[in-house]
Amino acid sequence: MTDWQGKNVTVAGLGVSGVPAAKVLHGLGAKVTVVNDGDDARAREQAAQLEALGVTVRLGDGDTLPDGTELIVTAPGWKPDKPLFAAADAAGVPVWGDVELAWRLRKPGAAPWLAVTGTNGKTTTVQMLAAILEAAGLRTAAVGNIGVSLLDAVLGEEEYDVLAVELSSYQLHWAPSLRAHSAAVLNLAPDHLDWHGSMEAYARDKGRVYEGNRVACVYNVADKATEDLVREADVEEGCRAVGFTLGTPGPSQLGVVEGLLVDRAFVENRHKNAQELAEVSDVRPPAPHNIANALAAAALARAYGVPASAVRDGLRAFTPDAHRIAHVADVDGVAYVDDSKATNTHAAGASLAAYESIVWIAGGLAKGATFDELVADAAKRLRGAVLIGRDRALIREALARHAPEVPVVDLERTDTGAMLQAVQEARRLAQPGDTVLLAPACASMDMFTNYNKRGDAFAQAVRELGA
């Protein structure tokens, strides 16, 4: 669709993607109707802004397809089984997400996309990738499910050489024509299954990121499911499968040798030669899962032709976001680490694997997760556990089954002040040389506005310990 003048477009959902999409489409001349499930004060405020432009907004009715709709542009979080989409399917109306819209609206000669998805590590990897590209002197930005919105990136005044794009499974589900230069799936673990309906559907949507890749499909050697997605993808002729591994890399892989990140994929005679990219100590923090993120970012950058020196310089320049395995303080010989971003079991498992002796603070909203595998894998590392949040009993039961010798403190209170008590209890359990690790393996909204607020509460409680 190139001529938008007079086209009847329905935007499904207000919020961070719907409002910009509605404004862009209206500016292109489309007749825009926004439908939204909610009818709260925030929605009414956003509706008033759009109605002042001439956009029609229907609040409290997100299930009915407006008459004459020729296209739906949906917010990524809207589930595929909503009645609105069933009605669209019956009427032959296509459904796009904001990523699909941005892809279709790119200017001639637009910057190619280096895309990253996966259950965990997307944001960090994309930020690392952007830092490496910048170190190579390229005009770039971290965009998509992070930072600059894709619509702003493709329609704005600033010109880019290449974009580092974070994509969620929701966004990929609604982006059928996306074709990246190169893409990576970092890992796959059960998540958002209530939205996708099954693990198979979730993996299938993640795998869409490989469709039509031109140069490299980057996969995780330790996670066979990601390699399977590469095998299933329909890519351009000459596109290569490139693995990353924490072990010694084989040909067409990046990996680690004697404390060095090395490349055996983008070098001449890769069966015999390797290129040093950086030292493990250049990755901050040098936890195993973060080294894997760095290797994936390096693989995408190398696929774009970035020199080895830029990988090193970019990783050294990169500063991790807050609440991602962030060292808060040492108190009485015990390290306190905030990984509040570990909102599912896969992320928490990676965090727990980074330390030898841990007092674990965990709990919150489980989102249907089970914890037996997580606890069984971490049991030997646990000095103790402090459990908070609504679904903490699920973790307590897993600890009883797989780590019965580990002392557990179960905090019944669910007010935000519980975090201070949790940190105090963790201090009581910890010994010098231990790490008190906030890696909740759960979402935060039962007690906190978001994982940032949860991490802030942890950091504040730690500071009070050292006061």
One Martini backbone bead per residue (centre of mass of N, CA, C, O) as a GRO file, in nm:
protein
  467
    1MET     BB    1   0.089   0.042   0.029
    2THR     BB    2   0.125   0.382  -0.109
    3ASP     BB    3  -0.171   0.500  -0.122
    4TRP     BB    4  -0.331   0.671   0.151
    5GLN     BB    5  -0.551   0.825   0.029
    6GLY     BB    6  -0.854   0.748   0.189
    7LYS     BB    7  -0.783   0.525   0.368
    8ASN     BB    8  -0.915   0.269   0.574
    9VAL     BB    9  -0.783   0.285   0.905
   10THR     BB   10  -0.721   0.068   1.177
   11VAL     BB   11  -0.633   0.130   1.514
   12ALA     BB   12  -0.508  -0.093   1.764
   13GLY     BB   13  -0.456   0.100   2.002
   14LEU     BB   14  -0.293   0.276   2.207
   15GLY     BB   15  -0.014   0.426   2.308
   16VAL     BB   16   0.319   0.386   2.207
   17SER     BB   17   0.210   0.286   1.910
   18GLY     BB   18  -0.075   0.396   1.829
   19VAL     BB   19  -0.041   0.703   1.824
   20PRO     BB   20   0.186   0.729   1.611
   21ALA     BB   21   0.037   0.572   1.388
   22ALA     BB   22  -0.205   0.759   1.362
   23LYS     BB   23  -0.045   1.014   1.286
   24VAL     BB   24   0.095   0.909   1.035
   25LEU     BB   25  -0.155   0.819   0.872
   26HIS     BB   26  -0.292   1.093   0.873
   27GLY     BB   27  -0.052   1.242   0.729
   28LEU     BB   28  -0.097   1.049   0.461
   29GLY     BB   29  -0.439   1.053   0.432
   30ALA     BB   30  -0.583   0.880   0.613
   31LYS     BB   31  -0.865   0.713   0.751
   32VAL     BB   32  -0.882   0.722   1.102
   33THR     BB   33  -0.941   0.453   1.338
   34VAL     BB   34  -0.964   0.416   1.688
   35VAL     BB   35  -0.931   0.131   1.897
   36ASN     BB   36  -1.029   0.064   2.250
   37ASP     BB   37  -1.073  -0.097   2.541
   38GLY     BB   38  -1.024   0.144   2.704
   39ASP     BB   39  -1.170   0.419   2.949
   40ASP     BB   40  -0.960   0.610   3.067
   41ALA     BB   41  -0.789   0.889   3.134
   42ARG     BB   42  -0.555   0.831   2.939
   43ALA     BB   43  -0.727   0.761   2.690
   44ARG     BB   44  -0.880   1.034   2.677
   45GLU     BB   45  -0.631   1.206   2.631
   46GLN     BB   46  -0.537   1.071   2.367
   47ALA     BB   47  -0.801   1.109   2.212
   48ALA     BB   48  -0.804   1.420   2.211
   49GLN     BB   49  -0.549   1.456   2.040
   50LEU     BB   50  -0.657   1.303   1.787
   51GLU     BB   51  -0.929   1.454   1.742
   52ALA     BB   52  -0.787   1.731   1.680
   53LEU     BB   53  -0.683   1.604   1.394
   54GLY     BB   54  -0.931   1.390   1.288
   55VAL     BB   55  -0.954   1.142   1.463
   56THR     BB   56  -1.110   0.849   1.528
   57VAL     BB   57  -1.249   0.743   1.853
   58ARG     BB   58  -1.293   0.417   2.025
   59LEU     BB   59  -1.397   0.353   2.338
   60GLY     BB   60  -1.455   0.035   2.476
   61ASP     BB   61  -1.407  -0.092   2.156
   62GLY     BB   62  -1.192  -0.360   2.046
   63ASP     BB   63  -1.391  -0.585   1.870
   64THR     BB   64  -1.498  -0.394   1.645
   65LEU     BB   65  -1.530  -0.361   1.306
   66PRO     BB   66  -1.509  -0.112   1.111
   67ASP     BB   67  -1.648   0.020   0.862
   68GLY     BB   68  -1.438  -0.009   0.573
   69THR     BB   69  -1.197  -0.162   0.642
   70GLU     BB   70  -0.853  -0.212   0.493
   71LEU     BB   71  -0.680  -0.179   0.767
   72ILE     BB   72  -0.474  -0.306   1.031
   73VAL     BB   73  -0.311  -0.144   1.313
   74THR     BB   74  -0.132  -0.295   1.573
   75ALA     BB   75  -0.066  -0.355   1.871
   76PRO     BB   76   0.147  -0.599   1.988
   77GLY     BB   77  -0.034  -0.699   2.248
   78TRP     BB   78  -0.251  -0.801   2.073
   79LYS     BB   79  -0.429  -1.073   2.045
   80PRO     BB   80  -0.506  -1.299   1.791
   81ASP     BB   81  -0.801  -1.389   1.938
   82LYS     BB   82  -0.947  -1.149   1.872
   83PRO     BB   83  -1.242  -1.051   1.731
   84LEU     BB   84  -1.125  -0.840   1.538
   85PHE     BB   85  -0.946  -1.049   1.376
   86ALA     BB   86  -1.168  -1.238   1.288
   87ALA     BB   87  -1.319  -1.023   1.126
   88ALA     BB   88  -1.087  -0.955   0.936
   89ASP     BB   89  -1.051  -1.236   0.815
   90ALA     BB   90  -1.343  -1.261   0.701
   91ALA     BB   91  -1.293  -0.975   0.527
   92GLY     BB   92  -0.985  -0.955   0.420
   93VAL     BB   93  -0.815  -0.803   0.642
   94PRO     BB   94  -0.527  -0.677   0.712
   95VAL     BB   95  -0.252  -0.724   0.958
   96TRP     BB   96  -0.055  -0.490   1.130
   97GLY     BB   97   0.222  -0.369   1.268
   98ASP     BB   98   0.449  -0.129   1.349
   99VAL     BB   99   0.680  -0.273   1.200
  100GLU     BB  100   0.543  -0.309   0.929
  101LEU     BB  101   0.491  -0.014   0.879
  102ALA     BB  102   0.786   0.077   0.885
  103TRP     BB  103   0.885  -0.105   0.657
  104ARG     BB  104   0.685   0.018   0.436
  105LEU     BB  105   0.795   0.335   0.496
  106ARG     BB  106   1.048   0.327   0.370
  107LYS     BB  107   1.294   0.464   0.212
  108PRO     BB  108   1.485   0.494  -0.036
  109GLY     BB  109   1.777   0.351   0.073
  110ALA     BB  110   1.749   0.236   0.337
  111ALA     BB  111   1.840   0.117   0.619
  112PRO     BB  112   1.942  -0.157   0.738
  113TRP     BB  113   1.866  -0.452   0.932
  114LEU     BB  114   1.959  -0.555   1.262
  115ALA     BB  115   1.824  -0.837   1.422
  116VAL     BB  116   1.669  -0.901   1.755
  117THR     BB  117   1.596  -1.201   1.936
  118GLY     BB  118   1.436  -1.345   2.228
  119THR     BB  119   1.380  -1.411   2.553
  120ASN     BB  120   1.680  -1.310   2.623
  121GLY     BB  121   1.896  -1.014   2.574
  122LYS     BB  122   1.806  -0.803   2.361
  123THR     BB  123   1.880  -0.521   2.467
  124THR     BB  124   2.179  -0.564   2.520
  125THR     BB  125   2.257  -0.655   2.233
  126VAL     BB  126   2.165  -0.400   2.083
  127GLN     BB  127   2.347  -0.205   2.238
  128MET     BB  128   2.610  -0.338   2.161
  129LEU     BB  129   2.575  -0.314   1.857
  130ALA     BB  130   2.559  -0.005   1.847
  131ALA     BB  131   2.841   0.041   1.973
  132ILE     BB  132   2.998  -0.101   1.746
  133LEU     BB  133   2.897   0.067   1.507
  134GLU     BB  134   2.999   0.337   1.619
  135ALA     BB  135   3.302   0.249   1.636
  136ALA     BB  136   3.291   0.228   1.304
  137GLY     BB  137   3.137   0.508   1.209
  138LEU     BB  138   2.833   0.463   1.226
  139ARG     BB  139   2.504   0.533   1.158
  140THR     BB  140   2.302   0.478   1.448
  141ALA     BB  141   2.042   0.274   1.625
  142ALA     BB  142   1.839   0.183   1.890
  143VAL     BB  143   1.551  -0.009   1.807
  144GLY     BB  144   1.200  -0.065   1.870
  145ASN     BB  145   1.182  -0.225   2.182
  146ILE     BB  146   1.372   0.041   2.189
  147GLY     BB  147   1.402   0.353   2.221
  148VAL     BB  148   1.365   0.423   1.922
  149SER     BB  149   1.130   0.441   1.706
  150LEU     BB  150   1.072   0.313   1.400
  151LEU     BB  151   0.911   0.543   1.279
  152ASP     BB  152   1.119   0.761   1.345
  153ALA     BB  153   1.360   0.630   1.196
  154VAL     BB  154   1.221   0.617   0.896
  155LEU     BB  155   1.090   0.937   0.904
  156GLY     BB  156   1.313   1.099   0.980
  157GLU     BB  157   1.582   1.317   0.929
  158GLU     BB  158   1.770   1.107   1.007
  159GLU     BB  159   2.051   0.936   0.887
  160TYR     BB  160   2.124   0.593   0.825
  161ASP     BB  161   2.320   0.305   0.778
  162VAL     BB  162   2.217   0.140   1.041
  163LEU     BB  163   2.008  -0.089   1.230
  164ALA     BB  164   1.929  -0.170   1.568
  165VAL     BB  165   1.687  -0.437   1.624
  166GLU     BB  166   1.427  -0.487   1.845
  167LEU     BB  167   1.228  -0.797   1.875
  168SER     BB  168   0.934  -0.926   1.941
  169SER     BB  169   0.704  -1.168   1.914
  170TYR     BB  170   0.472  -0.979   1.865
  171GLN     BB  171   0.595  -0.814   1.632
  172LEU     BB  172   0.654  -1.057   1.442
  173HIS     BB  173   0.364  -1.157   1.401
  174TRP     BB  174   0.299  -0.851   1.258
  175ALA     BB  175   0.563  -0.908   1.029
  176PRO     BB  176   0.555  -1.052   0.722
  177SER     BB  177   0.776  -0.857   0.537
  178LEU     BB  178   1.022  -0.882   0.687
  179ARG     BB  179   1.380  -0.801   0.586
  180ALA     BB  180   1.681  -0.870   0.689
  181HIS     BB  181   2.009  -0.870   0.669
  182SER     BB  182   2.035  -0.965   0.979
  183ALA     BB  183   1.994  -1.227   1.240
  184ALA     BB  184   1.890  -1.301   1.590
  185VAL     BB  185   1.857  -1.587   1.810
  186LEU     BB  186   1.942  -1.629   2.138
  187ASN     BB  187   1.674  -1.776   2.257
  188LEU     BB  188   1.457  -2.045   2.404
  189ALA     BB  189   1.168  -1.998   2.616
  190PRO     BB  190   0.913  -2.003   2.808
  191ASP     BB  191   0.688  -1.741   2.689
  192HIS     BB  192   0.392  -1.599   2.633
  193LEU     BB  193   0.175  -1.841   2.606
  194ASP     BB  194  -0.094  -1.687   2.643
  195TRP     BB  195  -0.059  -1.543   2.361
  196HIS     BB  196   0.033  -1.785   2.156
  197GLY     BB  197  -0.066  -2.092   2.292
  198SER     BB  198   0.240  -2.196   2.228
  199MET     BB  199   0.561  -2.291   2.179
  200GLU     BB  200   0.543  -2.321   1.873
  201ALA     BB  201   0.430  -2.035   1.815
  202TYR     BB  202   0.654  -1.878   1.947
  203ALA     BB  203   0.888  -1.986   1.773
  204ARG     BB  204   0.771  -1.906   1.500
  205ASP     BB  205   0.780  -1.600   1.553
  206LYS     BB  206   1.081  -1.578   1.602
  207GLY     BB  207   1.165  -1.705   1.314
  208ARG     BB  208   1.080  -1.460   1.131
  209VAL     BB  209   1.358  -1.303   1.146
  210TYR     BB  210   1.493  -1.491   0.908
  211GLU     BB  211   1.332  -1.396   0.686
  212GLY     BB  212   1.523  -1.296   0.410
  213ASN     BB  213   1.802  -1.315   0.467
  214ARG     BB  214   2.124  -1.218   0.331
  215VAL     BB  215   2.385  -1.305   0.527
  216ALA     BB  216   2.281  -1.373   0.845
  217CYS     BB  217   2.213  -1.646   1.077
  218VAL     BB  218   2.197  -1.618   1.419
  219TYR     BB  219   2.298  -1.863   1.661
  220ASN     BB  220   2.268  -2.095   1.937
  221VAL     BB  221   2.453  -2.364   2.011
  222ALA     BB  222   2.309  -2.422   2.306
  223ASP     BB  223   2.031  -2.378   2.119
  224LYS     BB  224   1.879  -2.576   1.900
  225ALA     BB  225   1.617  -2.419   1.832
  226THR     BB  226   1.763  -2.189   1.676
  227GLU     BB  227   1.876  -2.368   1.447
  228ASP     BB  228   1.606  -2.477   1.348
  229LEU     BB  229   1.503  -2.202   1.246
  230VAL     BB  230   1.711  -2.173   1.025
  231ARG     BB  231   1.635  -2.429   0.860
  232GLU     BB  232   1.329  -2.315   0.813
  233ALA     BB  233   1.424  -2.080   0.657
  234ASP     BB  234   1.370  -1.827   0.405
  235VAL     BB  235   1.646  -1.738   0.222
  236GLU     BB  236   1.890  -1.599   0.072
  237GLU     BB  237   2.121  -1.651  -0.139
  238GLY     BB  238   2.416  -1.698   0.073
  239CYS     BB  239   2.311  -1.733   0.338
  240ARG     BB  240   2.429  -1.774   0.673
  241ALA     BB  241   2.518  -1.984   0.932
  242VAL     BB  242   2.578  -1.842   1.267
  243GLY     BB  243   2.751  -1.917   1.552
  244PHE     BB  244   2.737  -1.913   1.916
  245THR     BB  245   2.992  -1.964   2.181
  246LEU     BB  246   3.151  -2.046   2.496
  247GLY     BB  247   3.332  -2.201   2.326
  248THR     BB  248   3.499  -2.341   2.087
  249PRO     BB  249   3.507  -2.256   1.767
  250GLY     BB  250   3.392  -2.322   1.472
  251PRO     BB  251   3.315  -2.305   1.176
  252SER     BB  252   3.094  -2.042   1.161
  253GLN     BB  253   3.199  -1.916   1.443
  254LEU     BB  254   3.165  -1.781   1.769
  255GLY     BB  255   3.398  -1.746   2.057
  256VAL     BB  256   3.606  -1.899   2.319
  257VAL     BB  257   3.968  -1.832   2.383
  258GLU     BB  258   4.153  -1.774   2.638
  259GLY     BB  259   3.980  -1.495   2.700
  260LEU     BB  260   3.865  -1.481   2.399
  261LEU     BB  261   3.711  -1.328   2.134
  262VAL     BB  262   3.619  -1.519   1.841
  263ASP     BB  263   3.651  -1.550   1.472
  264ARG     BB  264   3.514  -1.818   1.230
  265ALA     BB  265   3.329  -1.660   0.994
  266PHE     BB  266   3.476  -1.357   0.910
  267VAL     BB  267   3.709  -1.520   0.748
  268GLU     BB  268   3.967  -1.636   0.600
  269ASN     BB  269   3.976  -1.950   0.617
  270ARG     BB  270   3.782  -2.074   0.865
  271HIS     BB  271   3.918  -2.366   0.903
  272LYS     BB  272   4.208  -2.217   1.014
  273ASN     BB  273   4.101  -1.937   1.105
  274ALA     BB  274   4.128  -1.651   1.340
  275GLN     BB  275   3.969  -1.368   1.513
  276GLU     BB  276   4.035  -1.128   1.720
  277LEU     BB  277   3.813  -0.909   1.914
  278ALA     BB  278   3.829  -0.970   2.237
  279GLU     BB  279   3.793  -0.956   2.572
  280VAL     BB  280   3.618  -1.069   2.829
  281SER     BB  281   3.682  -0.803   3.002
  282ASP     BB  282   3.513  -0.616   2.793
  283VAL     BB  283   3.273  -0.741   2.938
  284ARG     BB  284   2.971  -0.592   3.083
  285PRO     BB  285   2.930  -0.823   3.250
  286PRO     BB  286   3.119  -1.145   3.265
  287ALA     BB  287   2.882  -1.314   3.221
  288PRO     BB  288   2.787  -1.570   3.035
  289HIS     BB  289   2.528  -1.440   2.902
  290ASN     BB  290   2.684  -1.174   2.820
  291ILE     BB  291   2.887  -1.303   2.631
  292ALA     BB  292   2.675  -1.407   2.438
  293ASN     BB  293   2.568  -1.131   2.358
  294ALA     BB  294   2.838  -1.027   2.241
  295LEU     BB  295   2.863  -1.242   2.017
  296ALA     BB  296   2.603  -1.171   1.869
  297ALA     BB  297   2.674  -0.877   1.811
  298ALA     BB  298   2.936  -0.939   1.658
  299ALA     BB  299   2.811  -1.106   1.430
  300LEU     BB  300   2.635  -0.881   1.310
  301ALA     BB  301   2.861  -0.678   1.261
  302ARG     BB  302   3.034  -0.864   1.079
  303ALA     BB  303   2.812  -0.902   0.863
  304TYR     BB  304   2.844  -0.580   0.798
  305GLY     BB  305   3.182  -0.528   0.811
  306VAL     BB  306   3.314  -0.502   1.078
  307PRO     BB  307   3.581  -0.449   1.251
  308ALA     BB  308   3.744  -0.585   1.515
  309SER     BB  309   3.811  -0.319   1.671
  310ALA     BB  310   3.506  -0.234   1.709
  311VAL     BB  311   3.425  -0.451   1.903
  312ARG     BB  312   3.608  -0.371   2.132
  313ASP     BB  313   3.529  -0.069   2.155
  314GLY     BB  314   3.224  -0.113   2.197
  315LEU     BB  315   3.236  -0.288   2.456
  316ARG     BB  316   3.391  -0.078   2.627
  317ALA     BB  317   3.158   0.153   2.587
  318PHE     BB  318   2.956  -0.016   2.722
  319THR     BB  319   2.649   0.037   2.920
  320PRO     BB  320   2.453  -0.097   3.127
  321ASP     BB  321   2.162  -0.128   3.238
  322ALA     BB  322   1.958  -0.122   3.471
  323HIS     BB  323   1.877  -0.428   3.632
  324ARG     BB  324   2.139  -0.588   3.497
  325ILE     BB  325   2.347  -0.734   3.676
  326ALA     BB  326   2.391  -0.516   3.916
  327HIS     BB  327   2.620  -0.370   4.112
  328VAL     BB  328   2.569  -0.214   4.421
  329ALA     BB  329   2.728  -0.367   4.673
  330ASP     BB  330   2.944  -0.396   4.957
  331VAL     BB  331   2.867  -0.592   5.260
  332ASP     BB  332   3.056  -0.758   5.464
  333GLY     BB  333   3.163  -0.932   5.199
  334VAL     BB  334   2.892  -0.880   5.037
  335ALA     BB  335   2.724  -0.911   4.742
  336TYR     BB  336   2.500  -0.687   4.560
  337VAL     BB  337   2.252  -0.791   4.311
  338ASP     BB  338   2.071  -0.648   4.029
  339ASP     BB  339   1.807  -0.859   3.852
  340SER     BB  340   1.505  -0.755   3.793
  341LYS     BB  341   1.487  -0.836   3.480
  342ALA     BB  342   1.439  -1.130   3.589
  343THR     BB  343   1.110  -1.233   3.485
  344ASN     BB  344   1.222  -1.525   3.431
  345THR     BB  345   1.364  -1.835   3.438
  346HIS     BB  346   1.583  -1.798   3.225
  347ALA     BB  347   1.711  -1.539   3.340
  348ALA     BB  348   1.763  -1.646   3.627
  349GLY     BB  349   1.951  -1.878   3.546
  350ALA     BB  350   2.176  -1.702   3.428
  351SER     BB  351   2.231  -1.548   3.692
  352LEU     BB  352   2.291  -1.790   3.884
  353ALA     BB  353   2.541  -1.897   3.703
  354ALA     BB  354   2.742  -1.642   3.788
  355TYR     BB  355   2.746  -1.780   4.081
  356GLU     BB  356   2.855  -1.970   4.364
  357SER     BB  357   2.719  -1.802   4.623
  358ILE     BB  358   2.368  -1.779   4.719
  359VAL     BB  359   2.128  -1.530   4.794
  360TRP     BB  360   1.790  -1.558   4.708
  361ILE     BB  361   1.572  -1.327   4.548
  362ALA     BB  362   1.222  -1.416   4.508
  363GLY     BB  363   0.938  -1.331   4.318
  364GLY     BB  364   0.580  -1.298   4.220
  365LEU     BB  365   0.479  -1.323   3.895
  366ALA     BB  366   0.465  -1.625   3.712
  367LYS     BB  367   0.298  -1.663   3.441
  368GLY     BB  368   0.283  -1.998   3.452
  369ALA     BB  369   0.530  -2.090   3.583
  370THR     BB  370   0.799  -2.310   3.649
  371PHE     BB  371   1.077  -2.417   3.902
  372ASP     BB  372   1.233  -2.690   3.898
  373GLU     BB  373   1.469  -2.651   3.700
  374LEU     BB  374   1.592  -2.401   3.825
  375VAL     BB  375   1.649  -2.521   4.110
  376ALA     BB  376   1.811  -2.770   4.030
  377ASP     BB  377   2.045  -2.609   3.890
  378ALA     BB  378   2.099  -2.410   4.164
  379ALA     BB  379   2.128  -2.564   4.437
  380LYS     BB  380   2.452  -2.564   4.483
  381ARG     BB  381   2.449  -2.228   4.508
  382LEU     BB  382   2.267  -2.222   4.765
  383ARG     BB  383   2.241  -2.069   5.081
  384GLY     BB  384   1.966  -1.911   5.019
  385ALA     BB  385   1.614  -1.792   5.061
  386VAL     BB  386   1.398  -1.516   4.953
  387LEU     BB  387   1.044  -1.471   4.958
  388ILE     BB  388   0.823  -1.303   4.731
  389GLY     BB  389   0.506  -1.259   4.666
  390ARG     BB  390   0.232  -1.417   4.535
  391ASP     BB  391   0.407  -1.687   4.396
  392ARG     BB  392   0.614  -1.810   4.612
  393ALA     BB  393   0.513  -2.105   4.660
  394LEU     BB  394   0.630  -2.228   4.400
  395ILE     BB  395   0.926  -2.196   4.492
  396ARG     BB  396   0.912  -2.336   4.765
  397GLU     BB  397   0.833  -2.615   4.648
  398ALA     BB  398   1.086  -2.651   4.471
  399LEU     BB  399   1.287  -2.636   4.704
  400ALA     BB  400   1.177  -2.884   4.859
  401ARG     BB  401   1.242  -3.087   4.624
  402HIS     BB  402   1.563  -2.978   4.529
  403ALA     BB  403   1.645  -2.795   4.821
  404PRO     BB  404   1.596  -2.887   5.139
  405GLU     BB  405   1.868  -2.755   5.278
  406VAL     BB  406   1.765  -2.476   5.212
  407PRO     BB  407   1.712  -2.186   5.346
  408VAL     BB  408   1.382  -2.031   5.408
  409VAL     BB  409   1.222  -1.716   5.345
  410ASP     BB  410   0.877  -1.625   5.404
  411LEU     BB  411   0.709  -1.342   5.282
  412GLU     BB  412   0.387  -1.222   5.325
  413ARG     BB  413   0.436  -0.953   5.256
  414THR     BB  414   0.325  -0.703   4.976
  415ASP     BB  415   0.460  -0.462   5.029
  416THR     BB  416   0.719  -0.253   4.941
  417GLY     BB  417   0.869  -0.298   5.227
  418ALA     BB  418   0.962  -0.598   5.183
  419MET     BB  419   1.246  -0.550   5.065
  420LEU     BB  420   1.393  -0.470   5.321
  421GLN     BB  421   1.341  -0.738   5.466
  422ALA     BB  422   1.475  -0.919   5.253
  423VAL     BB  423   1.760  -0.800   5.282
  424GLN     BB  424   1.792  -0.858   5.584
  425GLU     BB  425   1.760  -1.168   5.557
  426ALA     BB  426   1.995  -1.209   5.359
  427ARG     BB  427   2.215  -1.108   5.547
  428ARG     BB  428   2.176  -1.333   5.761
  429LEU     BB  429   2.253  -1.573   5.553
  430ALA     BB  430   2.510  -1.451   5.478
  431GLN     BB  431   2.850  -1.475   5.365
  432PRO     BB  432   3.151  -1.424   5.306
  433GLY     BB  433   3.149  -1.428   4.938
  434ASP     BB  434   2.873  -1.375   4.879
  435THR     BB  435   2.555  -1.345   4.693
  436VAL     BB  436   2.303  -1.112   4.667
  437LEU     BB  437   2.021  -1.206   4.457
  438LEU     BB  438   1.814  -1.034   4.234
  439ALA     BB  439   1.612  -1.301   4.074
  440PRO     BB  440   1.280  -1.351   4.051
  441ALA     BB  441   1.131  -1.506   3.797
  442CYS     BB  442   0.931  -1.253   3.796
  443ALA     BB  443   0.699  -1.045   3.803
  444SER     BB  444   0.610  -0.712   3.966
  445MET     BB  445   0.288  -0.612   3.979
  446ASP     BB  446   0.207  -0.699   4.277
  447MET     BB  447   0.423  -0.460   4.412
  448PHE     BB  448   0.507  -0.314   4.140
  449THR     BB  449   0.510  -0.129   3.859
  450ASN     BB  450   0.807  -0.244   3.800
  451TYR     BB  451   1.128  -0.359   3.771
  452ASN     BB  452   1.260  -0.089   3.841
  453LYS     BB  453   1.127  -0.046   4.120
  454ARG     BB  454   1.234  -0.304   4.242
  455GLY     BB  455   1.536  -0.237   4.207
  456ASP     BB  456   1.532   0.026   4.367
  457ALA     BB  457   1.445  -0.102   4.636
  458PHE     BB  458   1.693  -0.278   4.666
  459ALA     BB  459   1.912  -0.057   4.657
  460GLN     BB  460   1.803   0.100   4.901
  461ALA     BB  461   1.830  -0.130   5.106
  462VAL     BB  462   2.137  -0.161   5.077
  463ARG     BB  463   2.212   0.125   5.162
  464GLU     BB  464   2.095   0.090   5.453
  465LEU     BB  465   2.298  -0.122   5.543
  466GLY     BB  466   2.561   0.078   5.490
  467ALA     BB  467   2.484   0.330   5.688
   0.00000   0.00000   0.00000
